[in-house]
Amino acid sequence: MEKSNDQDYEVIQTIVTLAHRLGLDVVTERIETEEQLAKLKDLGCEYGQGFLFSEPVNAIEATALLGSNFF
């Protein structure tokens, strides 16, 4: 992992930890790769969205996707 990626990871880890200490769930956006998904799951992110799961869709398609369990 490059230094900037290490720093990004530390920032994300801090945000997730703070949210959990405040009793909040974490919604992660812009998940594009399986590697990102795995790291976010390891951090305990409860929800996520991004191109890994689906490209932008209309309201009808979004409603159908919300009924599935992606994360």
Secondary structure, DSSP 8 states (H G I E B T S, - for coil): --HHHHHHHHHHHHHHHHHHHTT---EE----SHHHHHHHHHHT--EE-STTT-----HHHHHHHHTS---
